[in-house]
């Protein structure tokens, strides 16, 4: 194990890791075979969003069909010609880098003002639960507030607002098209997404610091997203892996592309026609990785429901879903998610 000293810049990730290492007997647990074997790098299905927004009827249908097919077969796809400029995302990346360069104490104090700052998983009880990362998970409703400039970063809030508005347009366009493809099953674009607006969604700024023991560490532990839809802009460092055909595959970064993935709520709403797929971030030994994610979420009291009957899931609210996820993580160390809400749940 290489020596590692925490700086004032970084959150206490190394200390958490070393504590868990000692608690686990001084040896990192071996990775399961699916994780330790060679992981192939793959291109995600690529969709030109301009065909949907500016094309003729035939192009719009072909684009929506391609998105629905990718949402069903992969749970992930990437968008080109999405309308979010490279200049805006580069501006966001610069602001993000400035934010994460602040001393840990400053970031922690700023995060306490709106509950947005998170580092690693301070409640992890084993090495397999530890995420080597830090993030600001910011409700859209608070971006225009004074706390989102974190004191000295006077331009951060304005850039975040621009990014949130641009990603919101993409998320709503994609969600409406995917919902419309389910119209034959009793759904309609006008009914979706239920309870989502500019006050209920989130923007998350992620940093995955270079890790001196990357081989034994997740940047972000395997999980599914608990929202309707996620729109992600990542840098070129790479590290995003997703589960495809019972194997982990690495997502090849593509300049100017945004990644879209289906969340648990959309899987439930679509009666499992669209898939919320497990994914993770692997730690990098040499380079920091930055990403920005937009989460399309309803209000906590919004009833998720279904696009038609019969549905395998009982009706539930987003707040109920979040509470159950948090309860399961505290109790078992991992998220159970949708199986809890099956009409005939097999989860004890």
C-alpha positions in Angstrom: 0.0 0.0 0.0 1.6 3.3 -1.0 1.9 6.1 1.5 -0.7 8.8 1.1 -1.0 12.1 3.0 -4.3 14.0 2.9 -4.0 17.6 1.7 -6.1 20.5 2.7 -7.6 20.3 -0.8 -8.9 16.7 -0.7 -11.6 15.3 1.5 -10.5 12.6 4.0 -10.9 9.8 1.4 -7.6 8.1 2.1 -8.2 8.1 5.9 -11.6 6.4 5.3 -10.0 3.8 3.0 -7.1 3.0 5.4 -9.6 2.6 8.3 -11.7 0.2 6.3 -8.5 -1.6 5.2 -7.5 -2.2 8.8 -11.0 -3.2 9.7 -11.0 -5.8 6.9 -7.8 -7.4 8.1 -5.3 -5.4 6.2 -6.0 -6.9 2.8 -8.3 -5.5 0.1 -11.0 -8.0 -0.7 -10.6 -9.7 -4.1 -12.8 -8.4 -6.9 -15.5 -10.8 -8.2 -14.5 -12.5 -11.4 -16.7 -10.2 -13.5 -14.8 -7.2 -12.2 -11.3 -8.6 -12.2 -11.4 -9.9 -15.8 -10.5 -7.8 -18.8 -13.2 -5.2 -19.5 -13.8 -4.4 -23.1 -14.3 -0.7 -24.1 -17.4 -0.2 -26.2 -19.1 2.6 -28.0 -22.6 3.3 -26.8 -25.4 3.5 -29.3 -25.1 7.0 -30.8 -28.1 9.1 -31.7 -28.2 12.4 -33.6 -30.8 14.4 -31.6 -31.1 17.0 -34.3 -33.0 14.4 -36.3 -35.6 14.5 -33.6 -35.7 18.3 -33.1 -35.3 19.5 -36.7 -35.9 16.5 -39.0 -39.0 15.5 -41.0 -41.6 13.1 -39.8 -39.6 10.1 -41.1 -36.4 11.2 -39.4 -38.1 12.0 -36.1 -39.7 8.6 -36.0 -36.3 6.9 -36.8 -34.6 8.9 -34.1 -37.3 8.1 -31.5 -37.2 4.4 -32.5 -33.4 4.3 -32.0 -33.7 5.9 -28.6 -36.4 3.5 -27.5 -34.4 0.5 -28.8 -31.2 1.7 -26.9 -33.2 2.4 -23.7 -34.6 -1.2 -23.9 -31.4 -3.1 -24.9 -28.7 -1.0 -23.2 -30.4 1.4 -20.8 -27.8 3.9 -22.0 -27.1 5.8 -25.2 -25.2 8.9 -26.3 -26.4 12.0 -28.0 -24.7 14.2 -30.6 -26.1 17.5 -31.9 -27.8 17.9 -28.6 -27.6 21.7 -28.4 -25.3 22.0 -25.4 -22.3 23.8 -26.7 -18.7 22.7 -26.1 -17.9 26.2 -25.0 -20.5 26.0 -22.2 -19.3 22.7 -21.0 -15.7 23.8 -21.0 -16.7 26.8 -19.0 -18.5 24.5 -16.5 -15.4 22.3 -16.3 -13.2 25.3 -15.4 -15.6 26.4 -12.7 -15.9 22.9 -11.4 -12.1 22.6 -11.2 -11.9 25.9 -9.3 -14.6 24.7 -6.9 -13.0 21.4 -6.1 -9.6 23.0 -5.6 -11.0 24.8 -2.6 -9.8 23.4 0.8 -11.9 20.5 2.1 -13.0 22.6 5.1 -14.3 25.3 2.8 -16.2 22.8 0.6 -17.6 21.0 3.6 -18.8 24.3 5.2 -20.3 25.5 1.9 -22.1 22.2 1.5 -23.6 22.3 4.9 -25.5 25.5 3.9 -27.7 23.5 1.4 -26.8 19.9 2.1 -25.1 19.6 -1.3 -21.5 18.5 -0.6 -20.7 14.8 -0.4 -17.5 12.9 -0.3 -16.9 9.2 -0.7 -19.3 7.3 1.5 -18.5 8.2 5.1 -20.9 5.6 6.3 -19.2 2.7 4.4 -18.6 -0.3 6.6 -16.5 -2.3 4.0 -14.1 -1.5 1.2 -16.6 -2.6 -1.4 -18.9 0.2 -0.3 -16.3 3.0 -0.5 -16.5 5.5 -3.4 -13.3 7.5 -4.1 -15.1 10.7 -5.1 -16.5 14.0 -4.0 -19.5 15.8 -5.4 -21.9 18.8 -5.0 -25.5 17.5 -5.5 -27.4 20.7 -6.0 -31.2 21.1 -6.3 -32.1 23.3 -9.3 -34.2 25.4 -7.1 -31.2 26.6 -5.1 -28.8 27.2 -8.0 -29.7 30.9 -8.2 -29.2 31.4 -4.5 -26.1 33.1 -3.0 -24.7 29.9 -1.5 -24.1 28.4 -5.0 -21.1 30.8 -5.5 -19.4 29.4 -2.4 -18.1 32.8 -1.5 -15.2 33.6 -3.8 -16.5 31.8 -7.0 -18.7 34.6 -8.2 -19.4 33.2 -11.6 -20.1 29.6 -10.6 -23.9 30.0 -10.0 -24.5 31.6 -13.3 -22.6 28.9 -15.2 -24.5 26.2 -13.3 -27.8 27.9 -14.2 -26.9 27.9 -17.9 -25.8 24.2 -17.8 -29.0 23.2 -15.9 -31.2 24.9 -18.4 -29.4 23.4 -21.4 -29.4 19.9 -19.9 -33.0 20.3 -18.9 -34.1 20.9 -22.5 -32.2 17.7 -23.5 -33.7 15.6 -20.7 -37.3 16.8 -21.4 -36.9 16.3 -25.1 -35.6 12.7 -24.7 -38.1 11.8 -22.0 -41.1 13.0 -24.0 -39.9 11.0 -27.1 -39.4 7.9 -25.1 -42.8 8.3 -23.4 -44.5 8.7 -26.8 -43.0 5.4 -28.0 -45.0 3.8 -25.2 -48.3 5.3 -26.4 -49.5 2.0 -27.7 -49.4 0.7 -24.2 -51.7 3.4 -22.8 -49.1 6.1 -22.2 -48.8 9.5 -23.8 -46.1 12.2 -23.9 -48.3 14.7 -22.2 -48.6 12.5 -19.1 -44.8 12.3 -18.6 -42.7 13.1 -16.7 -45.2 13.3 -13.8 -44.4 15.9 -11.2 -41.1 17.0 -12.8 -40.2 20.7 -13.2 -37.4 23.1 -12.7 -37.9 22.9 -8.9 -37.6 19.2 -8.5 -34.5 18.2 -10.5 -30.8 18.2 -9.6 -27.4 19.0 -11.0 -24.5 17.1 -9.7 -20.8 18.2 -10.1 -18.5 15.2 -9.7 -14.8 14.9 -9.1 -13.0 11.5 -8.9 -9.5 12.3 -7.6 -6.5 10.3 -8.8 -6.2 7.4 -6.4 -2.9 5.8 -5.2 -4.6 2.4 -4.7 -7.0 2.6 -7.7 -6.8 -1.2 -8.4 -8.7 -1.9 -5.2 -11.1 1.1 -5.3 -14.3 2.2 -6.9 -14.7 5.8 -8.0 -18.4 5.2 -7.5 -19.8 1.9 -6.4 -22.1 -0.1 -8.7 -25.6 1.3 -8.6 -28.6 2.2 -10.6 -30.0 5.8 -10.7 -33.1 6.5 -8.7 -34.5 9.1 -11.0 -36.4 9.1 -14.3 -33.5 10.0 -16.6 -29.9 11.1 -16.2 -28.0 13.3 -18.7 -24.2 13.1 -18.2 -21.3 15.1 -19.6 -18.0 13.5 -18.9 -14.4 14.4 -19.7 -12.0 12.3 -21.7 -10.4 10.5 -18.8 -12.9 7.6 -18.9 -13.9 5.3 -16.1 -17.6 4.8 -16.6 -18.5 1.1 -16.8 -22.0 -0.4 -17.3 -23.5 -3.9 -17.1 -24.3 -5.3 -20.5 -25.2 -9.0 -21.1 -24.0 -9.8 -17.5 -20.6 -8.3 -18.1 -19.0 -5.0 -17.3 -18.1 -2.9 -20.4 -16.2 0.4 -20.3 -17.8 3.3 -22.1 -15.5 4.9 -24.6 -15.5 8.7 -24.0 -16.6 10.7 -27.1 -15.9 14.4 -27.4 -19.1 16.5 -27.7 -21.4 13.7 -26.8 -23.8 13.6 -23.9 -24.7 10.3 -22.3 -28.3 9.5 -21.3 -29.3 6.6 -19.0 -32.6 5.3 -17.8 -33.3 5.5 -14.1 -35.4 3.3 -11.8 -38.5 5.5 -12.0 -38.6 5.3 -15.8 -38.2 1.5 -15.7 -41.1 1.2 -13.3 -43.2 3.7 -15.3 -42.5 1.9 -18.6 -43.4 -1.5 -17.1 -39.8 -2.7 -17.5 -39.7 -1.9 -21.2 -36.9 0.5 -20.6 -34.0 -0.7 -18.4 -32.3 1.0 -15.5 -28.9 -0.6 -15.8 -26.2 -1.0 -13.1 -23.2 1.1 -13.6 -20.1 2.3 -11.8 -17.0 4.5 -12.0 -13.5 2.9 -11.6 -10.8 4.9 -9.9 -7.9 6.2 -11.9 -4.3 6.1 -10.6 -3.0 9.1 -12.5 -5.7 11.5 -13.4 -8.6 13.3 -11.8 -11.9 12.8 -13.6 -14.7 15.4 -13.8 -18.3 15.0 -14.8 -21.6 16.8 -14.6 -24.9 15.0 -14.3 -28.5 16.3 -14.6 -31.1 14.2 -12.8 -34.7 14.4 -14.0 -36.7 13.8 -10.8 -40.3 14.4 -9.7 -41.3 16.0 -6.4 -41.1 13.8 -3.4 -44.9 13.5 -3.2 -45.4 12.7 -6.9 -47.0 9.3 -7.6 -44.8 7.4 -10.0 -47.5 5.2 -11.4 -47.3 3.3 -14.7 -47.7 3.9 -18.4 -50.4 1.2 -18.5 -51.7 -2.0 -17.0 -50.9 -4.6 -16.1 -47.8 -3.4 -14.2 -45.5 -5.5 -12.1 -45.1 -2.6 -9.6 -47.5 -1.1 -7.1 -47.9 2.7 -7.2 -45.4 4.6 -5.0 -44.1 8.1 -4.6 -40.6 9.3 -5.2 -40.2 10.2 -1.5 -41.3 6.7 -0.5 -38.7 5.3 -3.0 -35.9 7.4 -1.7 -36.7 6.6 2.0 -36.7 2.9 1.2 -33.3 3.1 -0.6 -31.8 5.0 2.3 -33.2 2.5 4.8 -31.8 -0.5 2.8 -28.4 1.1 2.5 -28.2 1.7 6.2 -29.5 -1.8 7.0 -27.6 -3.9 4.3 -25.0 -1.6 2.9 -26.5 -1.7 -0.6 -29.5 -0.5 -2.5 -32.3 -2.9 -3.3 -34.5 -0.6 -5.3 -37.3 -1.6 -7.6 -37.7 -5.2 -6.3 -39.1 -3.6 -3.1 -42.0 -2.3 -5.0 -43.1 -5.4 -7.0 -46.7 -6.3 -6.4 -45.5 -9.6 -5.2 -42.2 -8.7 -3.8 -39.7 -11.5 -3.2 -37.5 -9.3 -1.0 -37.8 -10.1 2.7 
